[in-house]
Amino acid sequence: MDTQQKNRNEEENDDRNDSEIPNNWGSLAFDVESKEPHFEEHPTEIFRIHPKRPLQSLIAGYDSLKMVMYVSRVDFIVELFDELGISEAEIIVGDSMVTKHRSDTQPEVFLRLAELIQDGKLTIRSPTKNREFHEKWILAESESEFADIFGTANLTSRGSARSGKQSNQARRRKVSGRFHESPLYQDCLKKYQWYLDNSEVFLEDLVELLKKDDAPRIEIVERWISYTGSNLSADSTKVQALVNEFQERAMMNSSDPDIIVTELTTEANTAILEEVERILGPSGLQREGRRIFAHTQPFLDSRVSTFPLMSINNDAVVLRVGNDTVSRTAEEYNHQEIKRGIESIHKYVNTIDRASSKNPGVAKKSIYETILYFLTSPFHHHYMTKGKAILGWDYERGPKPLAIYGNTKNGKTYLLKYCSRLLTGKNNIVSAYEDENFTPKQIKNLLSWSSLFPIIFDDISDTKWGKQHMDQIGRNYWDSWWQRGKNHSQLIVTSNKRVPQGQLKGRMKEIVMDARFKDTTDNIRHVSSIIAEDNPIFLYFSKMYIEVMDGNQDAYDHTDCMHIGRLVMERLYEMVDMSIPSFFPNEPLEDVVDGNALHWISLLNDGFVSWKRTAQGELHLTFLNEERPFEVTRHMDLIPEYLGPKQSGKKVILPVPEEFSSWLSSSRESIEVNWLQRRKIKKILKFG
């Protein structure tokens, strides 16, 4: 080997040995790293945000986020984790008003956020006092890439181009490789630090409540949301309990003319007492130390000016309407009065004989089911409490609110008057609320009165069945808005629109009123005379219901909130030796007959719809009376989703005719014997 080659081999060997020497030896370090950077800064990109490229698409694929986003709501954060797959995030919401917008966000959202915070995956911060951050800035990281995204788009549905026509831009600068060494990355972190220094942790109080409170987690969140007082140290559960206790004591005192002032001394702390004073102060409540007091009659007059107060005290239903507090529970059973009350119910049910109805038997059952629902409604709060005690406190489905459907002149409004009069008594009139007041905010306000009297709305419009109204109300009414220790009213509505298919259908109890009354003086006089009668039945119904509801564990049925009421009514019939009529609903009406199926049977039988089976095996249902497409949609929405209905103009298409026929036939027995007239309807019922 020549000398030159030997020297080259020795140099290569020295290089290999050097690479094996530790990078740090004492205080000396060898500079063996390449002078070339291990990262690449890419050219700046400018995007117009639009539906095909929403802001979310620029974030997809990254694992970790640091973000400053000007919003007043925090719904979007859940989407980052559950839809985009982000594993960790630190988010500074730029609007300090987010703390005052709790009621605009669903409890489920806050619960999910709190769980992410507890798991160490999420940190949320909001600006310190007197600051607002209008920036929309995202720092996104993956294992091998960093993105600096800045622009005008919010991560809302509209702002991010998920919906709407709003125009926004975004600038993105990316660094790949060992981006931590990049000057761009280091500069972004320095600028981001300013936002950290000028913000504070958000949702920390909720997280702490979830750790300490043993109540159901969604209930804790709901209490946290509903709390709007100025003193966050006040326990909202104790506040509400004290409000309820004082209110019910005032109702009990109002029946005694010698008790002019209602007072209560409590061991509650100052924060709780201050909040109670804030809530009840407008009604005349005053405070001296730990003593709260108010003049009874003026206090109650103020509290019931908006909504009647009903509660259960000392095994009796107590009602405050106007200036009177009355007991709506009898002390002793009076057989003669019970019989008179039942006969009055029969008289009202039989008004169907004066109406035009395709199914009089079903129509009578529908009226009785509605009456029974009203009689049981003051006990639905107890039903919910009982259900949680038996099935576990995570059980959220409460007694279904009632929707009464029927066209004009079918007697819905008169039925509401009759039923509400059963609860209040002859001399106490409670009118139903109107459509304009049917909003989630108004209903939550009525629920804040802590009354067992049902919230009644007559003739809500078709538009109120959308996401902003009934869908939101139905989803939250018992699942989220119910609170332990606070009386909760049941919700009852009437409408000319059927309950839409989907999630809401499973949360509402629907009763179809199949009747049409002639607008005659005689009919009005007849039904008005029945309504005007002093029907005492609720006095005895409530007495027996209270006796049964706590003493009989087996009486609870989570599928039927009226189960105990049916048992009670049957016992009252037995007590006075009266036969139970054929139209008495001894099981839920929806288990007996499907009103939607009857509707379609009627359409086919009356010749409004023709049908044919195609060569492909589909069933085509065509409307013959030139129905507009949206009206066809309304009819189609009554067909169960599992049957797969699709619309094409004035035609509804079903892929499996036999399944549609089976659905119709399930309610065939409820139809009067001689009602079916057309040969084609009889034929379709025989499919399969």
C-alpha positions as CSV (number, residue, x, y, z in Angstrom):
1,M,0.0,0.0,0.0
2,D,1.5,3.4,-1.0
3,T,1.9,6.2,1.5
4,Q,-0.9,8.4,0.0
5,Q,-3.5,5.6,0.2
6,K,-2.4,4.8,3.8
7,N,-3.0,8.4,4.9
8,R,-6.4,8.4,3.3
9,N,-7.4,5.2,5.2
10,E,-6.2,6.7,8.5
11,E,-8.2,9.9,7.9
12,E,-11.4,7.9,7.2
13,N,-10.8,5.8,10.3
14,D,-10.3,9.0,12.4
15,D,-13.7,10.3,11.0
16,R,-15.5,7.1,12.1
17,N,-13.9,7.3,15.5
18,D,-14.9,10.9,15.9
19,S,-18.5,10.1,15.1
20,E,-18.5,7.7,18.0
21,I,-17.2,10.2,20.5
22,P,-20.0,11.6,22.7
23,N,-21.2,15.0,21.5
24,N,-20.6,16.5,25.0
25,W,-17.4,15.7,27.0
26,G,-16.9,17.8,30.1
27,S,-17.4,21.4,29.0
28,L,-16.2,20.7,25.5
29,A,-18.5,20.0,22.5
30,F,-17.5,18.8,19.1
31,D,-19.0,20.6,16.1
32,V,-19.9,17.6,14.1
33,E,-23.3,18.7,12.9
34,S,-23.8,19.6,9.2
35,K,-23.8,23.3,8.4
36,E,-26.9,22.8,6.3
37,P,-30.3,23.5,8.1
38,H,-32.4,20.5,8.9
39,F,-35.7,22.3,8.1
40,E,-37.2,23.9,5.0
41,E,-39.3,27.1,5.0
42,H,-41.8,27.0,2.2
43,P,-43.1,30.0,0.2
44,T,-46.1,31.8,1.7
45,E,-49.5,30.7,0.4
46,I,-52.6,32.8,0.2
47,F,-56.0,31.1,0.2
48,R,-59.5,32.3,-0.3
49,I,-61.7,30.4,2.1
50,H,-64.7,28.8,0.4
51,P,-66.9,25.7,0.8
52,K,-64.5,23.5,-1.2
53,R,-61.6,24.8,1.0
54,P,-62.9,25.7,4.4
55,L,-60.6,26.9,7.1
56,Q,-60.8,23.5,8.7
57,S,-59.0,21.9,5.7
58,L,-55.9,24.0,6.4
59,I,-55.7,22.4,9.9
60,A,-56.4,18.8,8.9
61,G,-53.4,16.5,9.4
62,Y,-51.9,18.4,12.3
63,D,-51.7,17.0,15.8
64,S,-51.2,20.0,18.0
65,L,-52.7,23.6,17.9
66,K,-52.0,26.9,19.5
67,M,-54.7,29.3,18.5
68,V,-56.0,32.8,19.0
69,M,-59.6,33.0,17.7
70,Y,-62.1,35.8,18.1
71,V,-65.4,34.2,19.1
72,S,-68.1,34.6,21.7
73,R,-68.9,30.8,21.7
74,V,-66.7,27.8,22.1
75,D,-68.7,25.1,20.2
76,F,-66.1,24.9,17.4
77,I,-63.4,23.4,19.8
78,V,-65.2,20.1,20.1
79,E,-65.1,19.7,16.3
80,L,-61.3,20.1,16.4
81,F,-61.0,17.0,18.5
82,D,-63.9,14.9,17.4
83,E,-63.8,15.6,13.6
84,L,-60.4,16.8,12.7
85,G,-58.5,14.5,15.0
86,I,-56.5,17.1,17.0
87,S,-54.8,15.4,19.9
88,E,-53.9,18.6,22.0
89,A,-54.7,22.3,21.8
90,E,-54.2,25.5,23.6
91,I,-56.9,28.0,22.5
92,I,-57.2,31.6,23.4
93,V,-60.8,32.8,22.7
94,G,-60.4,36.4,21.7
95,D,-63.7,37.7,23.1
96,S,-64.0,38.0,26.9
97,M,-67.8,38.0,26.4
98,V,-67.5,34.2,26.0
99,T,-68.0,34.0,29.8
100,K,-71.3,35.7,29.5
101,H,-72.5,33.5,26.6
102,R,-72.8,30.3,28.5
103,S,-76.5,29.9,27.9
104,D,-76.0,30.0,24.1
105,T,-74.0,26.8,24.2
106,Q,-75.3,23.3,24.7
107,P,-74.4,21.7,28.1
108,E,-73.0,18.7,26.2
109,V,-70.4,20.9,24.6
110,F,-69.2,22.3,27.9
111,L,-69.1,18.8,29.4
112,R,-67.0,17.6,26.5
113,L,-64.6,20.5,26.8
114,A,-64.3,20.0,30.6
115,E,-63.4,16.3,30.0
116,L,-60.7,17.3,27.5
117,I,-59.3,19.7,30.0
118,Q,-59.3,17.1,32.7
119,D,-57.5,14.7,30.4
120,G,-54.8,17.2,29.8
121,K,-55.6,17.6,26.1
122,L,-57.0,21.1,26.1
123,T,-56.4,24.4,27.6
124,I,-58.8,27.3,27.0
125,R,-58.0,30.9,27.9
126,S,-59.9,34.2,27.6
127,P,-58.6,37.8,27.6
128,T,-58.0,39.5,30.9
129,K,-60.2,42.3,31.8
130,N,-60.6,45.2,29.4
131,R,-58.9,43.2,26.5
132,E,-60.2,41.8,23.3
133,F,-58.1,39.8,20.7
134,H,-59.6,40.2,17.2
135,E,-56.9,38.1,15.6
136,K,-57.6,34.8,13.8
137,W,-54.2,33.1,14.2
138,I,-53.4,29.4,14.3
139,L,-50.0,27.7,15.0
140,A,-50.3,24.0,13.9
141,E,-47.8,21.3,14.5
142,S,-47.3,17.7,13.5
143,E,-44.2,15.5,14.0
144,S,-42.5,16.9,10.9
145,E,-44.3,20.1,9.9
146,F,-45.3,23.5,11.3
147,A,-47.8,25.9,9.9
148,D,-48.4,29.6,10.7
149,I,-52.0,30.4,9.6
150,F,-53.2,33.9,9.8
151,G,-56.3,35.5,8.2
152,T,-59.8,36.9,8.6
153,A,-61.8,33.7,9.0
154,N,-63.3,32.5,12.3
155,L,-63.7,28.8,13.0
156,T,-67.5,29.2,13.0
157,S,-69.7,27.4,10.5
158,R,-70.2,30.7,8.6
159,G,-66.8,32.2,9.0
160,S,-64.9,29.0,8.0
161,A,-67.1,28.7,4.8
162,R,-68.8,25.5,6.1
163,S,-72.1,27.4,5.4
164,G,-73.1,30.8,4.1
165,K,-71.6,33.1,1.6
166,Q,-69.1,35.0,3.7
167,S,-65.7,35.7,2.0
168,N,-62.4,35.3,3.9
169,Q,-58.7,34.9,3.3
170,A,-56.0,33.0,5.0
171,R,-52.2,33.2,4.8
172,R,-50.2,30.1,5.5
173,R,-46.4,29.7,6.1
174,K,-45.1,26.2,6.5
175,V,-41.9,24.8,7.8
176,S,-41.0,21.1,7.3
177,G,-38.4,18.9,8.9
178,R,-36.8,20.0,12.3
179,F,-39.0,23.1,12.4
180,H,-38.2,23.8,16.0
181,E,-34.8,25.1,14.8
182,S,-36.5,27.5,12.3
183,P,-36.3,31.3,13.0
184,L,-40.0,31.5,11.9
185,Y,-41.1,29.0,14.5
186,Q,-39.1,30.7,17.2
187,D,-40.5,34.2,16.2
188,C,-44.1,32.9,16.3
189,L,-43.7,31.5,19.8
190,K,-42.3,34.8,21.0
191,K,-45.3,36.7,19.6
192,Y,-47.8,34.0,20.9
193,Q,-46.3,34.5,24.4
194,W,-47.8,38.0,24.5
195,Y,-51.3,36.5,24.2
196,L,-50.6,34.1,27.0
197,D,-49.4,36.9,29.3
198,N,-52.6,38.8,28.6
199,S,-55.1,36.0,29.1
200,E,-56.4,33.8,31.9
201,V,-57.6,30.2,32.2
202,F,-61.3,29.6,31.2
203,L,-63.6,26.8,32.5
204,E,-61.4,26.2,35.5
205,D,-64.4,26.7,37.8
206,L,-66.4,24.1,35.9
207,V,-63.6,21.5,36.0
208,E,-63.4,21.9,39.7
209,L,-67.1,21.5,40.2
210,L,-67.0,18.3,38.2
211,K,-64.3,17.0,40.5
212,K,-66.1,17.8,43.7
213,D,-69.8,17.3,43.0
214,D,-71.4,13.8,43.0
215,A,-74.4,14.8,41.0
216,P,-74.8,13.7,37.4
217,R,-72.2,15.5,35.3
218,I,-74.6,16.9,32.8
219,E,-76.7,18.3,35.7
220,I,-73.6,20.0,37.1
221,V,-72.9,21.6,33.7
222,E,-76.4,22.8,33.4
223,R,-76.3,24.4,36.8
224,W,-73.0,26.1,35.9
225,I,-74.5,27.4,32.7
226,S,-77.6,28.7,34.3
227,Y,-75.7,30.6,36.9
228,T,-75.6,34.2,35.9
229,G,-75.0,35.9,39.3
230,S,-72.3,38.3,40.0
231,N,-70.8,36.2,42.8
232,L,-69.2,33.1,41.4
233,S,-68.6,31.7,44.9
234,A,-72.3,31.1,45.4
235,D,-73.4,27.5,45.0
236,S,-76.2,27.6,42.4
237,T,-77.7,24.4,43.7
238,K,-78.1,25.8,47.2
239,V,-79.3,29.1,45.8
240,Q,-82.1,27.4,43.9
241,A,-83.0,25.2,46.8
242,L,-83.3,28.2,49.1
243,V,-85.5,30.1,46.5
244,N,-87.7,27.0,46.2
245,E,-88.0,26.6,50.0
246,F,-88.9,30.2,50.6
247,Q,-91.4,30.2,47.7
248,E,-93.2,27.1,48.9
249,R,-93.3,28.3,52.5
250,A,-95.0,31.5,51.3
251,M,-97.5,29.3,49.5
252,M,-98.3,27.4,52.6
253,N,-98.5,30.5,54.7
254,S,-100.9,32.2,52.2
255,S,-103.7,29.8,53.2
256,D,-103.5,31.2,56.8
257,P,-104.8,34.8,57.0
258,D,-102.9,35.3,60.3
259,I,-99.5,34.9,58.7
260,I,-98.8,38.2,57.1
261,V,-95.0,37.8,56.7
262,T,-93.1,34.8,55.4
263,E,-89.7,34.4,56.9
264,L,-86.8,32.0,56.9
265,T,-83.6,31.8,58.8
266,T,-80.8,29.8,57.2
267,E,-77.2,28.8,57.7
268,A,-76.4,29.6,54.0
269,N,-73.3,31.7,53.4
270,T,-73.3,35.3,52.5
271,A,-72.7,34.6,48.8
272,I,-75.8,32.4,48.5
273,L,-78.0,34.8,50.5
274,E,-76.9,37.7,48.2
275,E,-77.8,35.7,45.1
276,V,-81.2,34.7,46.6
277,E,-81.8,38.4,47.4
278,R,-80.9,39.3,43.8
279,I,-83.5,36.7,42.4
280,L,-86.4,37.4,44.8
281,G,-85.7,41.0,45.6
282,P,-88.0,42.3,42.8
283,S,-90.8,40.3,44.4
284,G,-90.3,42.0,47.7
285,L,-87.8,39.8,49.6
286,Q,-85.6,41.5,52.1
287,R,-82.6,40.3,54.2
288,E,-81.3,40.9,57.7
289,G,-78.2,38.9,58.3
290,R,-79.2,35.3,57.7
291,R,-82.9,36.0,57.9
292,I,-84.9,36.5,54.7
293,F,-88.5,37.7,54.7
294,A,-91.3,39.1,52.6
295,H,-94.9,40.1,53.0
296,T,-96.6,36.9,51.9
297,Q,-99.5,38.1,49.7
298,P,-97.6,40.8,47.7
299,F,-94.7,38.4,47.3
300,L,-96.8,35.7,45.8
301,D,-98.8,38.1,43.7
302,S,-95.6,39.2,42.1
303,R,-94.3,35.6,41.6
304,V,-97.4,34.3,40.0
305,S,-98.2,37.2,37.7
306,T,-96.4,35.4,34.9
307,F,-97.0,31.7,35.7
308,P,-99.1,29.7,38.2
309,L,-97.2,28.1,41.0
310,M,-97.9,24.5,41.8
311,S,-96.1,22.2,44.2
312,I,-96.6,19.2,46.4
313,N,-96.5,20.1,50.1
314,N,-97.5,17.7,53.0
315,D,-98.9,15.1,50.6
316,A,-101.1,17.6,48.8
317,V,-100.9,19.5,45.5
318,V,-101.0,23.2,46.3
319,L,-101.8,25.8,43.6
320,R,-101.3,29.5,43.5
321,V,-103.3,31.3,40.8
322,G,-104.1,35.0,41.0
323,N,-104.5,36.0,44.6
324,D,-105.5,32.6,46.0
325,T,-103.6,29.6,47.2
326,V,-105.8,26.4,47.1
327,S,-105.2,22.8,47.8
328,R,-105.9,20.5,44.8
329,T,-105.9,17.3,46.8
330,A,-108.9,16.0,48.8
331,E,-108.5,15.1,52.4
332,E,-111.0,12.2,52.1
333,Y,-112.5,10.2,49.3
334,N,-116.0,11.1,48.3
335,H,-117.5,8.4,46.1
336,Q,-120.3,10.6,44.8
337,E,-117.9,13.3,43.8
338,I,-115.5,10.8,42.1
339,K,-118.4,9.4,40.1
340,R,-119.5,12.9,39.1
341,G,-116.0,13.7,37.9
342,I,-115.7,10.5,35.8
343,E,-119.1,11.0,34.3
344,S,-118.1,14.5,33.2
345,I,-115.0,13.1,31.5
346,H,-117.2,10.6,29.7
347,K,-119.5,13.4,28.6
348,Y,-116.5,15.4,27.1
349,V,-115.1,12.3,25.4
350,N,-118.4,11.6,23.8
351,T,-118.5,15.0,22.1
352,I,-116.8,13.1,19.3
353,D,-120.3,11.8,18.5
354,R,-121.1,15.4,17.3
355,A,-118.0,15.5,15.0
356,S,-117.0,14.0,11.7
357,S,-114.4,11.4,12.3
358,K,-113.1,8.5,10.3
359,N,-112.1,6.6,13.4
360,P,-114.5,7.6,16.3
361,G,-113.1,4.9,18.6
362,V,-109.5,6.1,18.1
363,A,-110.7,9.7,18.4
364,K,-112.3,9.1,21.8
365,K,-109.2,7.3,23.0
366,S,-107.1,10.2,21.9
367,I,-109.2,12.7,23.9
368,Y,-109.1,10.5,27.0
369,E,-105.3,10.0,26.6
370,T,-104.9,13.8,26.5
371,I,-107.1,14.2,29.6
372,L,-105.1,11.6,31.4
373,Y,-101.8,13.2,30.3
374,F,-102.9,16.5,31.9
375,L,-103.9,14.8,35.1
376,T,-100.5,13.2,35.4
377,S,-98.4,16.2,34.2
378,P,-97.9,17.7,37.7
379,F,-96.2,14.4,38.7
380,H,-93.9,14.1,35.8
381,H,-91.1,15.8,37.8
382,H,-91.5,13.1,40.4
383,Y,-91.5,10.5,37.6
384,M,-88.1,11.9,36.4
385,T,-86.7,11.7,39.9
386,K,-88.0,8.2,40.4
387,G,-86.5,7.1,37.1
388,K,-83.0,8.4,38.1
389,A,-83.3,6.7,41.5
390,I,-84.2,3.4,39.9
391,L,-82.2,3.5,36.6
392,G,-79.2,5.5,37.8
393,W,-78.5,9.2,37.8
394,D,-76.9,9.1,34.3
395,Y,-80.3,8.2,32.9
396,E,-81.5,11.4,31.1
397,R,-84.7,10.6,29.2
398,G,-87.6,12.2,30.9
399,P,-91.4,12.0,30.4
400,K,-92.0,13.0,26.8
401,P,-93.6,16.5,26.2
402,L,-97.0,16.3,24.5
403,A,-97.8,17.5,21.0
404,I,-101.5,17.5,20.0
405,Y,-102.0,17.5,16.3
406,G,-105.1,18.4,14.4
407,N,-106.5,20.6,11.6
408,T,-108.7,23.6,12.3
409,K,-112.1,23.1,14.0
410,N,-111.1,19.8,15.6
411,G,-111.6,21.1,19.1
412,K,-107.9,21.3,20.3
413,T,-108.3,24.7,21.9
414,Y,-111.5,23.7,23.8
415,L,-109.8,20.5,25.0
416,L,-106.9,22.6,26.4
417,K,-109.4,24.7,28.3
418,Y,-111.2,21.7,29.7
419,C,-108.0,19.9,30.8
420,S,-106.3,22.9,32.4
421,R,-109.6,23.6,34.3
422,L,-109.4,20.0,35.6
423,L,-106.1,21.0,37.3
424,T,-107.0,24.4,38.5
425,G,-110.7,24.1,39.5
426,K,-113.7,26.0,38.2
427,N,-112.8,29.4,39.4
428,N,-109.2,29.5,38.3
429,I,-108.5,30.2,34.6
430,V,-105.1,29.7,33.1
431,S,-104.7,30.6,29.4
432,A,-102.3,28.9,27.1
433,Y,-99.3,30.9,25.7
434,E,-99.2,32.0,22.1
435,D,-96.9,31.1,19.3
436,E,-94.8,34.3,19.4
437,N,-93.6,33.3,22.9
438,F,-92.5,29.9,21.9
439,T,-88.7,30.2,22.2
440,P,-86.1,28.3,24.2
441,K,-85.3,31.4,26.2
442,Q,-89.0,32.0,27.2
443,I,-89.5,28.3,28.1
444,K,-86.3,28.3,30.3
445,N,-87.6,31.5,31.9
446,L,-90.9,29.7,32.8
447,L,-89.0,26.7,34.1
448,S,-87.1,29.0,36.5
449,W,-90.4,29.6,38.4
450,S,-90.0,26.1,39.8
451,S,-93.7,25.1,39.3
452,L,-95.3,21.7,38.6
453,F,-98.1,23.3,36.5
454,P,-97.6,22.4,32.8
455,I,-96.4,25.0,30.3
456,I,-99.1,25.1,27.6
457,F,-98.8,26.6,24.1
458,D,-101.7,26.6,21.7
459,D,-101.3,26.4,18.0
460,I,-97.6,26.8,17.4
461,S,-96.7,27.6,13.8
462,D,-95.0,25.3,11.4
463,T,-91.7,27.3,11.6
464,K,-91.4,26.5,15.3
465,W,-90.6,22.9,14.5
466,G,-87.1,23.7,13.3
467,K,-83.6,23.6,15.0
468,Q,-84.0,27.1,16.6
469,H,-87.1,26.2,18.5
470,M,-88.7,22.8,19.0
471,D,-85.7,20.7,18.1
472,Q,-83.5,22.5,20.6
473,I,-86.3,22.5,23.2
474,G,-87.1,18.8,22.8
475,R,-83.5,17.8,22.9
476,N,-82.8,19.6,26.2
477,Y,-86.2,19.8,28.0
478,W,-85.6,16.9,30.4
479,D,-82.1,15.8,29.4
480,S,-80.4,19.0,30.3
481,W,-82.8,21.6,31.7
482,W,-84.2,19.4,34.5
483,Q,-82.5,20.0,37.9
484,R,-82.7,17.9,41.0
485,G,-84.4,19.7,43.9
486,K,-86.2,22.1,41.6
487,N,-89.8,21.6,40.4
488,H,-90.0,21.1,36.7
489,S,-93.1,21.8,34.5
490,Q,-94.2,19.5,31.7
491,L,-94.5,21.0,28.2
492,I,-97.7,20.7,26.2
493,V,-98.3,22.1,22.7
494,T,-100.9,22.0,20.0
495,S,-100.1,22.4,16.3
496,N,-101.4,21.9,12.8
497,K,-98.1,20.2,11.9
498,R,-97.1,16.7,12.7
499,V,-94.0,15.9,14.7
500,P,-91.2,15.5,12.1
501,Q,-89.4,12.2,11.7
502,G,-86.0,11.9,13.2
503,Q,-84.6,12.5,16.7
504,L,-87.5,14.8,17.7
505,K,-90.0,12.1,16.9
506,G,-88.5,9.9,19.6
507,R,-88.5,12.7,22.2
508,M,-92.2,13.8,21.8
509,K,-95.5,12.1,22.6
510,E,-97.9,12.9,19.8
511,I,-101.7,12.6,19.9
512,V,-103.6,13.0,16.7
513,M,-107.1,14.5,17.0
514,D,-109.1,13.0,14.1
515,A,-112.3,15.0,14.3
516,R,-113.9,18.0,12.7
517,F,-116.7,19.8,14.5
518,K,-119.3,22.0,12.7
519,D,-119.1,25.6,13.8
520,T,-122.7,25.7,15.2
521,T,-124.1,27.5,18.2
522,D,-125.4,24.2,19.6
523,N,-122.0,22.5,19.5
524,I,-120.3,25.5,21.1
525,R,-122.9,25.7,23.8
526,H,-122.7,22.0,24.5
527,V,-118.9,21.8,24.9
528,S,-118.8,25.1,26.9
529,S,-121.3,23.8,29.4
530,I,-119.1,20.8,30.1
531,I,-116.0,23.0,30.5
532,A,-117.9,25.2,32.9
533,E,-118.8,22.3,35.2
534,D,-116.8,22.1,38.4
535,N,-115.2,18.7,37.8
536,P,-113.6,17.6,41.1
537,I,-111.8,14.5,39.7
538,F,-108.2,15.9,40.1
539,L,-108.8,16.3,43.9
540,Y,-109.2,12.5,44.2
541,F,-106.8,11.6,41.4
542,S,-104.0,13.6,43.0
543,K,-104.7,12.0,46.5
544,M,-104.5,8.5,45.2
545,Y,-101.5,9.3,42.9
546,I,-99.5,10.6,45.9
547,E,-100.4,7.5,47.9
548,V,-99.3,5.2,45.1
549,M,-96.2,7.0,43.7
550,D,-93.9,6.5,46.7
551,G,-95.3,3.4,48.2
552,N,-95.3,1.2,45.1
553,Q,-91.8,0.7,43.4
554,D,-93.3,-1.6,40.8
555,A,-95.7,1.1,39.5
556,Y,-92.8,2.9,37.8
557,D,-92.5,2.2,34.0
558,H,-89.8,4.1,32.1
559,T,-91.7,3.6,28.8
560,D,-94.9,5.2,30.0
561,C,-94.9,8.4,32.1
562,M,-98.7,7.9,32.5
563,H,-98.5,4.4,33.9
564,I,-99.2,5.3,37.5
565,G,-102.0,7.6,36.3
566,R,-103.6,4.7,34.4
567,L,-103.5,2.6,37.5
568,V,-104.9,5.4,39.6
569,M,-107.8,6.0,37.2
570,E,-108.6,2.3,37.1
571,R,-108.7,2.2,40.9
572,L,-111.1,5.2,41.0
573,Y,-113.4,3.4,38.6
574,E,-113.3,0.3,40.9
575,M,-113.8,2.4,44.0
576,V,-117.1,3.8,42.8
577,D,-118.1,0.6,41.1
578,M,-118.1,2.0,37.5
579,S,-117.3,0.0,34.4
580,I,-114.2,1.1,32.5
581,P,-115.3,2.2,29.1
582,S,-113.9,0.8,25.8
583,F,-112.3,4.2,25.0
584,F,-110.3,4.3,28.2
585,P,-106.5,4.2,27.3
586,N,-105.2,1.4,29.5
587,E,-101.9,1.5,27.6
588,P,-100.1,4.2,25.6
589,L,-102.1,5.2,22.6
590,E,-99.0,5.1,20.4
591,D,-98.7,1.3,21.3
592,V,-102.3,0.8,20.1
593,V,-102.4,2.8,16.9
594,D,-99.9,4.7,14.7
595,G,-101.4,8.0,13.7
596,N,-99.0,8.4,10.8
597,A,-100.1,5.1,9.3
598,L,-103.7,6.0,9.7
599,H,-103.0,9.3,7.9
600,W,-101.5,7.4,4.9
601,I,-104.4,4.9,4.9
602,S,-106.7,7.9,4.7
603,L,-104.8,9.5,1.8
604,L,-105.0,6.2,-0.2
605,N,-108.5,5.4,0.7
606,D,-109.8,8.9,-0.1
607,G,-108.2,8.8,-3.6
608,F,-105.7,11.6,-2.9
609,V,-102.9,9.3,-3.8
610,S,-102.5,6.5,-6.4
611,W,-100.0,3.7,-6.3
612,K,-98.3,1.3,-8.6
613,R,-95.6,-1.3,-8.3
614,T,-92.9,-0.9,-10.9
615,A,-91.0,-3.5,-12.8
616,Q,-88.0,-2.8,-10.5
617,G,-90.1,-3.8,-7.5
618,E,-90.5,-0.2,-6.2
619,L,-93.7,1.3,-4.9
620,H,-94.6,4.7,-6.4
621,L,-97.1,6.8,-4.6
622,T,-98.4,9.7,-6.7
623,F,-100.4,12.7,-5.4
624,L,-103.4,13.4,-7.7
625,N,-104.6,16.7,-6.3
626,E,-101.6,18.8,-7.6
627,E,-99.9,19.0,-4.2
628,R,-96.9,21.3,-4.2
629,P,-93.6,19.6,-3.6
630,F,-93.2,21.0,0.0
631,E,-96.7,19.6,0.9
632,V,-95.7,16.2,-0.5
633,T,-92.6,16.4,1.7
634,R,-94.8,16.9,4.8
635,H,-96.7,13.8,4.0
636,M,-93.6,11.8,3.2
637,D,-92.0,12.9,6.6
638,L,-94.7,10.8,8.3
639,I,-93.4,7.6,6.8
640,P,-90.7,6.0,9.1
641,E,-87.2,6.6,8.0
642,Y,-86.4,2.8,8.0
643,L,-88.8,2.4,5.1
644,G,-86.4,4.5,3.0
645,P,-88.9,7.0,1.4
646,K,-87.6,9.3,-1.3
647,Q,-89.4,12.2,-3.1
648,S,-89.5,13.0,-6.8
649,G,-91.8,15.9,-7.5
650,K,-95.3,14.8,-6.6
651,K,-94.2,11.2,-6.1
652,V,-93.0,9.3,-3.1
653,I,-90.9,6.2,-3.9
654,L,-90.5,3.3,-1.5
655,P,-87.9,0.5,-2.3
656,V,-89.7,-2.3,-0.5
657,P,-93.6,-2.3,-1.0
658,E,-94.1,-5.1,1.5
659,E,-92.6,-3.2,4.4
660,F,-94.8,-0.2,3.6
661,S,-97.8,-2.5,3.5
662,S,-96.8,-4.1,6.8
663,W,-96.6,-0.6,8.4
664,L,-100.1,0.3,7.2
665,S,-101.5,-3.0,8.3
666,S,-100.2,-2.6,11.8
667,S,-102.9,0.0,12.4
668,R,-105.6,-1.7,10.4
669,E,-107.5,-2.9,13.4
670,S,-108.1,0.6,14.6
671,I,-110.1,1.5,11.5
672,E,-113.9,1.3,11.6
673,V,-115.2,-1.9,9.9
674,N,-116.9,-0.4,6.9
675,W,-114.6,2.6,6.4
676,L,-112.3,1.2,3.7
677,Q,-114.0,1.8,0.4
678,R,-111.5,1.5,-2.5
679,R,-110.4,-1.7,-4.0
680,K,-106.8,-0.5,-4.4
681,I,-106.3,0.4,-0.7
682,K,-107.6,-3.1,0.3
683,K,-105.1,-4.6,-2.2
684,I,-102.1,-2.6,-0.9
685,L,-102.9,-3.8,2.6
686,K,-102.5,-7.4,1.5
687,F,-98.9,-7.0,0.2
688,G,-96.6,-9.4,1.9
